[in-house]
Structure formats: C-alpha cells, structure tokens
Amino acid sequence: MPAIPPINRVIETAVYCDDLDAAEQFYGGILGLTKFWRGAGRDLFYAVGNTVLLIFVGEATAKGGTLPPHGATGPGHFALQIDQEQFEPWRAHLEANGIPIEKEHHWSDGQSRSLYFRDPSGNLVELITRPAWEEHFSQGSD
C-alpha cells in the first residue's frame, strides 16, 4: 500500500466523537496523524504540522473536569490543508480504504479543490489544497 500523503495544518476544527477507538483508527490509521495524547474515555490529541486537532467524547466533556463543561451535538466540520500535488494521491488513498468521498468541490479561484468525507462519528472532514481563509487575513479584515 502506498505511503499516506502529508497533511500540512488544521484550518478549521470542531470535532466530537462517540467512540474513541474508532476515532483513533480513523485519524491515526487512515489519515496518518500523529497522536500525542489519549485520555481514558475522554479525548484524543493529534499533531498536524505545528497545530493540534482535538477530538473529544462530547458526553465526557459535557460533565466538565479540569476545564468547564463543553461539547456539541450533531456532526462538526474541519478542514486540513494538503499540497495541490497530493490531491489525487489522497483521493486514491481514501478510496483504497473504503472511505466514501461525499463531495469534490472546485473553488472559484479555478485552482483550489476540496475533498469532503465523514469520520466514524459523522463529522465532515475536508482536505483542501489551499488555506481557505488566507485571502481574508491578507486583506486585514476583521
């Protein structure tokens, strides 16, 4: 099986799960992210470049603890940036691992593309070939 294509950074994040084992298999096994923390029955932390993807069991974090109670219901969404030349290898990798691609989107700049698919808890994961909000930051908008 070919090597897993690289992911550069987290662009958006809001992820809760109901099964840490399935989440760990998906994010560590299929997406190849580097796990650096697993809290018993509560959370997984993954390094993505120099950023972090946090995956929480909503039921556990809603009870609070070290931090105030928090959580979400329903599927969340986040995007991971990939290099343009890794778009097709990622499509092939997802298909080879039985991950259905829900949508491919071509952005209005005529070059950028996204692949959308679901994690085991139904969160919408996006692989995008550009930093989606970069143009807004470079313009100095609020």
Number of C-alpha atoms within 10 A of each C-alpha: 5 8 8 16 18 17 20 17 18 20 19 16 16 17 25 26 27 18 15 22 12 15 22 22 13 17 19 14 13 16 17 18 20 16 17 10 12 15 11 8 15 17 21 22 18 20 16 19 13 8 12 16 23 16 22 27 21 19 18 16 20 15 12 12 9 6 9 9 13 13 17 16 10 10 15 17 17 17 22 22 21 23 15 14 10 16 19 12 15 19 17 14 19 18 12 12 9 10 17 13 15 12 11 15 11 13 14 8 7 7 10 17 19 23 21 18 18 18 17 18 17 16 18 18 22 24 25 25 23 18 16 16 10 10 10 10 9 8 8 7 7 5
